[in-house]
Every structure is written in C-alpha cells, then in structure tokens.
Amino acid sequence: MKFFGRKEEIAELRKSRELSRRFAQFTVITGRRRVGKTELIKEALGDGKGDFVYLLITRQTEKTMCSDLQKSVEEAIGHRLTIHGECSRLSELVAEIFKAAEEMPLTLVIDELQEMDRINPSFFGALQGLWDEHHNTAKINLVVSGSVNRLMNKIFFTYGEPLYGRNTGHLTVRPFTVSILKEIFASFCPKYSNEDLLALWTFTGGVARYVELLMTSGAYRRDDMIDAIFGHLTAFVEEGKIVLVEEFGNEYATYFSILSSIASGHTKFSEIGNDLGLEIGTYMANLNERYELISRTLPLFAKNGGKNSAYHIEDCFFRFWFRFVFKYQSLISLGRWQQLREIVRREFSAFSGYALERYFHWKIADESSCTAIGSWWDRKGENEIDLVCEDEFAGTIDFYEVKVDPARFDKAALLRKVEAFFEKHPEKRSMRHTAKCLSVKDM
C-alpha cells in the first residue's frame, strides 16, 4: 500500500533533521504496534536527502544482532565511515556512528528500542553517556522508536532512568484521521458505501496495518471484511495477544478480562468490578494512565473531580477484538468460523453504534472550529446526549444524537435531553444551538 497522510509528522521530522546540522537532535517516537511508525520514519528521513542509518533491534543475542547491523551501517555510510574490527555490543556500533557525526551530518534511527531492555539493559546508560559526550559537537539526528508503551515510558519519562530528560522531541504516532481513512478507501474502492466505511472504521480504528490488510485483500464490503478477519489464515485473530501480552506482562489475563468486560458494554467502574468479582482499582488506573488503552470520561463541562464517569476502550480495533475474538475463543479453537461470522453480522449494528459516535467525534474535531466536544449525561442516567459541540468564540453549541439507522431518531426526545442539559448548565442557554441527528449517511 502506498504511503498516505502524516504530512505534519513528516514536516516535523524533517525540520529536526535540518536543525541537527547545527544542534544535535534526539527524537522519541512512540505509538501502538501496527500504527505505522517505521513507515513514517522511512518516508520522512529515508528520502536520500541526508545520510540515513536504520537499526532495527530484534530478539537475538546482542553479538549476532550487531554483526547484522554493522553490515547495514557499512552499506549505508561505508563510503564515509570505516569500522575497524567487529562490534559485539550495540553501544560500540552506536559510538562509531556518533564519532562519524562529528565530521558529517547523520541521521541514526534505532527502531524497537525497547527490545534492548530484554537483550542488554545496560545499553540505555551507554547511550546516555554517548549523547552527553557528543551532543554539543556532533551533527547527529538521533531518532528512537518503540511500540511497548510501558517500557518506552520507563526508559524516557521516568525520573532516575539514564535517558530521562535527554530527548529534544517526542512524537506520538496515532491512527489515521477519518479524512485520511476515506482517502485510502477511495483509492482502492472509489464507489465505497458509507455502511462499508463504518465497518472499516469499526474493525480497524484507522490503524495502518489493519487497514492495509483489508484493502490489499480486496475486502471492500462489510461482509467481505468479516470473512477476511475470521478465517483459517487470518492475521487478526492472534493480534490482540501479540500486541498486548508484552505490555501487561504476567498479569495480562486480568487486564484482558477487564477489557473484555468493557467491550461487552460495562462502562461504570462498579459494573466492571461486579461483572468480574475483582478489586480493579489499580488495574483500571494502569489501563487509563500507563497503557492509555481506556479513557475515563466525564460529562462535558463536568468538574474534573466528578464521580459520574464512564470507561471506554478508545482503540476501535481492541474494542472489536475483545468483544468478538477474545470472547469467542472457544469457537475459534473449534474452527467454527462461519458461526462466529454470523454472530458478528447479527450484532454489528448494535456494536458499531459507539464506533460511529467516535467517528463523528474525530470528524467534527478535525473539520470544525469547535472549542469543546464530548458526550453529556446526567447523574441518574435518564438523559444522555451522544455529542455536544461548543464553539465558544462563535457563541454556538450543537447537540447530536448519533444513530446507525436514522429512522430511529426521535427529535422530540433529543430536545427534552437538551432542555435537561440547559437546566444543569444555565450559563449555556444564551448560546445559539441546534439539535440534529448524525447517521451513516453523514459520514
């Protein structure tokens, strides 16, 4: 699949490269697995406009890995750099590159850096020493990337760690915006339907690798996507485990159970705890703050300390995976793919409702000038509005009910909810407002 979007990210990375010719730069790139970090790095910096060295850290002995990486370095900049002997440690190889950058501008990328925590944790202290020694004199553009959020936070953003405070920039790569997702879909299937766009969003959440897998397999219709995801040769079924087991370590089973409960529709802290029969406080805090896999949301304009909160899985793919893959492991182990496909088709309309809300949340955030956007509900749970969008400068506030099927929209009911909102927030009543339905046809 050709490269799409990421214009701002590319511009920032290239700006850092130019700055490094005068002042050394150290950029940390994070983001969940499969989101497209490596492709972004190569698109932005491997463009032939500067000496580019790419080192991918893989799980093997350090000596074997360094032997392979040394060959890559010599192929990339061997005309400018001579390494005497064989480097058996990554720190030795990186030291040679830093020395070379004293004489010429170099971009050094270390991808999947967190793997060094398993191979040789002392590397991080060595890298600190090399940076401290050379960053005032070397023309080095150091870029490091990692996919395990827990480890990358520990390495770079935990006080007392060797590399804490050393980076000059931090870029988080996120899934494609809805506008880029539509551009990608149109490039493969110019006459796609909004129903199929909703399916693509619900199944992938705009994560680059999952979008690529479906598009390059010709799965442009919802039923074709379901067939592609649930089959003997699919890469999707094991994906949740591949991506998350390393994040959670030995406690992954408990975290998986919590995420499965949320994906099944339990959004209140008490509901999740009662569903599982567990004390979940620490786990929920970790999922929200350390792993950034769930969001704790309050009604729009509520005070930060409020207790009327709800929990959701922000990543559409993980929400889908825990709802239909993790939950039905028994069917998968028995090879009952057709039965599982029928379950997804039967429940898709109800399940995709929240995904459609998130779609419009990001679409409006990208395309409008709103200053605040979110959902609103009252403490009793009697009134809930899917999206409230305020433009403080224009003096407007818009209320939206999101429906997969617009025939189910009840405007009178929405207006009653709007009145309940104004009773709670009378300071907003003077703003010009609208109350509308957003549905699949508005995507």
C-alpha positions in Angstrom: 0.0 0.0 0.0 1.4 3.4 -0.9 2.0 6.0 1.8 -0.9 8.2 2.9 -1.2 11.3 5.1 1.2 12.1 8.0 2.2 15.5 6.4 2.6 17.3 9.7 4.6 14.5 11.2 6.9 14.3 8.2 7.4 18.0 8.3 8.4 17.9 12.0 10.8 15.0 11.5 12.5 16.8 8.5 12.7 20.0 10.5 14.6 18.2 13.2 16.9 16.8 10.7 17.7 20.2 9.4 18.2 21.6 12.9 20.6 18.7 13.7 23.1 20.2 11.3 23.6 22.9 13.9 22.3 21.4 17.1 22.1 17.7 17.8 18.5 16.4 18.0 17.1 13.4 19.9 13.5 12.5 19.0 11.5 9.8 20.7 8.7 8.3 18.6 6.0 6.2 20.3 2.7 4.7 19.3 1.0 1.3 19.4 2.1 -1.6 17.3 0.9 -1.6 13.7 0.2 2.2 13.6 2.9 2.9 11.0 5.9 4.3 12.9 8.5 2.6 10.8 6.9 3.6 7.6 6.6 7.2 8.7 10.3 7.3 9.7 11.4 5.9 6.4 9.1 8.2 4.4 10.3 11.2 6.3 14.0 10.6 6.7 15.0 7.8 4.2 14.4 10.1 1.3 18.0 10.4 0.1 18.5 13.9 1.3 20.8 13.0 4.1 23.0 10.2 5.4 20.5 7.8 6.9 21.3 4.8 9.2 18.5 2.5 10.2 19.0 0.0 13.0 16.2 -2.5 13.8 16.5 -4.1 17.2 15.5 -7.8 17.1 15.3 -10.5 19.7 18.6 -12.4 19.3 21.9 -12.4 21.0 23.5 -9.0 21.0 26.6 -10.2 19.2 24.6 -11.8 16.4 22.4 -8.8 16.1 25.3 -6.4 16.0 27.0 -8.4 13.3 24.0 -7.9 11.0 23.5 -4.3 12.0 27.2 -3.5 11.3 26.8 -4.7 7.8 23.8 -2.4 7.4 25.7 0.5 8.6 28.6 -0.2 6.3 26.3 -0.5 3.3 24.6 2.8 4.3 27.6 5.0 5.0 30.6 2.8 4.5 31.9 5.4 2.0 32.2 7.9 4.9 32.9 5.6 7.8 35.4 2.8 8.5 34.7 0.5 11.4 37.8 -1.5 12.5 37.0 -4.9 13.8 33.7 -6.3 14.7 31.3 -4.7 17.1 29.8 -7.2 19.6 27.8 -4.6 21.5 25.2 -2.2 20.2 26.8 0.6 22.2 30.1 0.1 20.3 28.4 0.4 17.0 26.4 3.5 18.0 29.7 5.0 19.3 31.2 4.7 15.9 28.2 6.5 14.3 28.4 9.3 16.9 32.1 9.7 16.1 31.4 9.9 12.4 28.7 12.6 13.1 31.5 14.8 14.4 32.6 15.2 10.8 29.3 14.9 8.8 25.6 15.2 9.4 24.0 11.8 10.1 20.5 10.6 10.9 20.6 7.5 13.2 17.3 5.6 13.7 17.1 2.9 16.4 13.7 1.1 15.9 12.0 -1.0 18.5 14.5 0.3 21.0 12.6 -1.2 24.0 13.9 -4.6 23.0 17.2 -3.7 24.4 15.6 -3.9 27.9 15.5 -7.6 27.3 18.8 -8.0 25.4 21.1 -5.7 27.3 19.6 -3.1 29.6 23.0 -1.5 30.2 22.7 -0.1 26.7 20.5 2.8 27.9 23.2 4.0 30.3 25.7 3.7 27.5 23.5 5.7 25.1 23.2 8.4 27.8 27.0 8.6 28.0 27.4 8.9 24.2 24.7 11.6 24.0 26.2 13.6 26.8 29.7 13.3 25.3 28.8 14.2 21.7 25.6 16.2 21.5 27.4 19.5 21.7 29.8 18.8 18.9 28.1 16.1 16.7 25.8 16.8 13.8 23.6 13.9 14.9 19.9 13.5 14.3 19.1 10.6 16.7 15.6 9.1 16.3 14.4 6.2 18.5 11.1 4.4 18.2 9.3 1.9 20.3 6.0 0.1 20.5 5.7 -1.1 24.1 4.2 1.9 25.8 5.1 0.7 29.3 8.8 0.3 28.5 9.1 3.4 26.5 7.6 5.5 29.3 10.0 3.8 31.7 13.1 4.4 29.6 12.5 8.1 28.7 9.9 9.5 31.0 10.6 8.0 34.4 12.7 10.2 36.7 16.0 8.5 37.6 16.3 6.5 34.4 19.5 7.1 32.4 17.7 8.7 29.4 15.2 10.7 31.3 15.2 14.3 30.0 17.7 13.7 27.2 15.3 13.8 24.3 14.7 17.1 22.5 11.4 16.0 20.9 8.6 13.5 21.4 6.2 12.4 18.6 3.3 10.1 19.2 2.0 8.4 16.0 -1.7 7.9 16.1 -4.2 6.0 13.8 -5.2 7.7 10.6 -7.7 10.5 10.8 -11.1 9.9 9.4 -10.3 12.1 6.3 -7.2 10.0 5.5 -9.1 6.8 6.1 -11.7 7.9 3.5 -8.9 8.8 1.1 -7.3 5.4 1.4 -10.7 3.6 1.0 -11.5 5.7 -2.1 -8.1 4.9 -3.7 -8.9 1.2 -3.5 -12.7 1.3 -4.0 -13.9 4.7 -5.4 -17.6 3.8 -5.0 -17.5 2.5 -1.5 -20.6 2.9 0.6 -20.8 4.7 4.0 -22.0 1.4 5.5 -18.7 -0.2 4.4 -16.8 2.8 5.6 -18.4 2.3 9.0 -17.3 -1.3 9.0 -13.7 -0.4 8.1 -13.6 2.1 10.9 -15.2 -0.3 13.4 -12.8 -3.1 12.6 -9.6 -1.1 12.3 -10.0 2.3 14.1 -7.7 3.7 11.4 -4.7 1.6 12.4 -2.5 1.5 9.3 -1.6 -2.2 9.3 -5.2 -3.4 9.7 -6.4 -1.0 7.0 -3.7 -2.3 4.7 -4.6 -6.0 5.4 -8.2 -5.5 4.5 -7.6 -3.2 1.5 -4.9 -5.3 -0.1 -7.0 -8.5 0.3 -9.9 -6.8 -1.6 -12.2 -6.8 1.4 -14.1 -3.6 0.5 -17.6 -4.7 1.7 -18.6 -5.3 5.3 -19.3 -9.0 4.7 -16.0 -9.4 2.9 -14.2 -7.7 5.8 -15.9 -10.1 8.3 -14.9 -13.1 6.1 -11.3 -11.8 5.9 -11.0 -11.3 9.6 -12.5 -14.6 10.7 -10.8 -17.3 8.7 -8.1 -20.0 9.0 -5.4 -17.9 7.5 -6.3 -14.6 9.2 -3.7 -12.4 11.0 -6.3 -10.7 13.1 -7.2 -13.5 15.5 -3.9 -13.6 17.4 -3.4 -9.8 17.1 -4.7 -8.8 20.5 -2.3 -11.2 22.2 0.6 -10.3 20.0 0.2 -6.6 20.7 -0.8 -6.6 24.4 0.7 -9.6 26.2 4.1 -7.9 26.4 2.6 -4.7 27.6 0.8 -6.4 30.5 3.4 -9.0 31.4 2.3 -11.8 33.8 -0.9 -10.0 34.7 -2.3 -10.0 31.2 -5.2 -12.4 32.0 -6.7 -9.9 34.5 -6.2 -7.0 32.1 -7.8 -9.0 29.3 -10.8 -9.8 31.4 -11.3 -6.1 32.3 -11.1 -5.1 28.6 -13.5 -7.8 27.6 -16.0 -6.6 30.2 -15.8 -3.0 28.9 -16.1 -4.2 25.3 -19.2 -6.1 26.3 -20.9 -2.8 27.4 -20.0 -2.4 31.0 -18.9 1.3 31.3 -19.2 2.1 35.0 -16.5 1.2 37.5 -18.9 -0.7 39.7 -20.4 -2.6 36.8 -17.0 -3.8 35.7 -15.9 -4.8 39.2 -19.2 -6.7 39.8 -19.0 -8.4 36.4 -15.6 -9.8 37.2 -15.8 -10.1 41.0 -12.4 -8.4 41.4 -10.8 -5.4 43.0 -10.0 -3.5 39.9 -8.8 -0.1 41.1 -5.1 -0.4 40.3 -5.7 -2.2 37.0 -8.2 0.5 35.8 -5.7 3.2 36.7 -3.0 1.5 34.8 -5.1 0.9 31.8 -6.1 4.6 31.7 -2.8 6.3 32.7 0.1 3.9 31.9 -1.2 1.9 28.9 -3.7 4.6 27.6 -6.0 1.8 26.4 -9.1 3.0 28.1 -10.5 6.5 28.7 -12.2 7.7 31.8 -14.7 10.3 30.6 -16.9 12.7 32.4 -20.0 14.5 31.0 -18.8 17.5 29.0 -18.4 20.6 31.3 -18.4 18.5 34.4 -15.9 19.3 37.2 -12.7 17.2 36.9 -13.2 15.7 40.3 -16.6 14.4 39.5 -17.6 10.8 40.1 -20.2 10.4 37.3 -17.6 8.8 35.0 -17.7 6.2 32.2 -15.0 4.0 30.8 -14.5 3.1 27.2 -11.8 1.4 25.1 -10.6 4.1 22.8 -8.9 1.9 20.2 -11.7 0.6 17.9 -9.7 -2.5 16.9 -9.1 -3.6 20.5 -12.8 -2.9 21.3 -13.8 -5.2 18.4 -11.1 -7.8 19.3 -12.2 -8.2 22.9 -15.9 -8.2 22.0 -15.7 -10.9 19.3 -12.3 -12.6 19.3 -11.3 -12.9 22.9 -14.9 -13.6 24.0 -15.4 -16.4 21.5 -12.0 -18.2 21.8 -13.9 -21.5 22.2 -15.5 -21.1 18.8 -12.1 -20.2 17.2 -10.4 -23.2 18.8 -13.0 -25.4 17.3 -12.7 -23.8 13.9 -16.3 -22.6 13.8 -15.5 -19.6 11.7 -18.9 -19.5 10.0 -20.8 -19.5 13.3 -18.6 -16.6 14.5 -19.1 -14.6 11.3 -22.9 -15.0 11.8 -22.6 -13.6 15.4 -20.7 -10.6 14.2 -23.2 -9.9 11.4 -26.1 -10.3 13.8 -24.6 -7.9 16.4 -22.8 -5.5 14.2 -25.5 -2.8 14.0 -25.7 -2.5 17.8 -22.0 -2.9 18.3 -21.0 -0.3 15.7 -23.1 2.5 17.4 -20.3 3.6 19.7 -17.7 3.4 16.9 -19.9 5.7 14.8 -20.0 8.2 17.8 -16.2 8.2 17.9 -16.1 8.6 14.1 -18.1 11.8 14.3 -16.2 13.0 17.3 -13.0 12.9 15.4 -14.6 14.1 12.1 -16.1 17.2 13.8 -12.8 17.8 15.8 -10.8 17.7 12.5 -13.2 19.7 10.3 -14.8 22.3 12.6 -13.7 25.2 14.9 -15.3 23.8 18.0 -13.6 24.6 21.3 -15.1 21.7 23.3 -16.6 18.4 22.2 -17.8 15.4 24.1 -20.8 13.5 25.4 -23.1 14.6 28.2 -25.3 12.6 30.6 -26.9 13.3 33.9 -26.2 11.6 37.2 -29.3 9.5 37.2 -28.7 8.2 33.7 -32.1 9.4 32.5 -30.7 11.9 29.9 -27.7 11.3 27.6 -26.6 13.2 24.5 -24.1 11.5 22.2 -22.2 14.6 21.1 -22.2 18.2 22.3 -20.0 20.6 20.3 -19.4 24.1 21.6 -17.8 26.9 19.6 -17.1 29.4 22.4 -15.9 32.1 20.0 -18.9 31.9 17.7 -21.3 31.6 20.6 -22.9 28.3 19.3 -23.5 24.9 20.8 -24.7 21.9 18.8 -26.3 18.7 20.1 -26.2 15.5 18.2 -27.9 12.1 18.5 -25.8 9.5 16.6 -27.8 6.7 15.0 -26.6 4.0 12.7 -30.3 3.9 11.4 -31.6 7.5 11.1 -35.2 6.2 11.1 -34.8 5.6 14.8 -34.1 9.2 15.6 -36.6 10.9 17.9 -36.1 14.7 17.7 -38.6 15.4 20.5 -36.7 13.1 22.8 -33.4 14.9 21.9 -34.9 18.3 22.6 -36.0 17.1 26.1 -32.5 16.0 26.7 -31.2 19.4 25.5 -33.5 21.1 28.0 -32.2 18.9 30.8 -28.7 19.9 29.7 -29.6 23.6 30.0 -31.1 23.1 33.4 -27.8 21.7 34.5 -25.8 24.4 32.7 -27.9 27.6 32.6 -24.9 29.6 31.6 -25.0 28.0 28.2 -28.7 28.7 27.5 -28.0 32.1 25.7 -25.8 30.4 23.1 -27.3 29.7 19.7 -27.9 26.0 19.4 -29.1 23.2 17.1 -30.3 19.7 17.8 -29.8 17.2 15.0 -29.2 13.5 14.1 -26.0 12.2 12.6 -26.1 8.9 10.9 -24.2 6.7 8.5 -25.4 8.9 5.6 -23.5 11.9 7.1 -20.1 10.1 7.3 
